[in-house]
């Protein structure tokens, strides 16, 4: 699969920009493509449950050294300011964004819907025994 024909990865273009986050998490996230458009970078600066969460996330397809083709899933790894690393799988289906924690099908995930104009997302992080609601509005 050539990245030029990777429509699932290209769907992430809807996230590019800076978003104000409100609800049970507050702050800002910014998405931008790295050179070549194989990977999307997310910069995170949020407050959630009294914790300040900062870091970066790199989102794209895994393609180990020597591999002919990239992996099937769009994966991400978050690198936080406290030294934590968290893995995710991204999916966009129509106007629905799902971010699975760990692997696709996990009981922990974020699911949100884009507004018709694409400038807002509304959804929930869900995990066994908890979760929270968040709104995102594009500011640039």
Secondary structure, DSSP 4 states (H G I P E B T S, - for coil): --GGG-HHHHGGGGG-EEEEEEESEEEEEEEEEPTTSSEEEEEEEEEETTEEEEEEEEEEE---TT-SS--SSEEEEEEETTS-EEEEEEEEETTEEEEEESSTT-S-EEEEEE-TTSSEEEEEEEETTEEEEEEEEE--
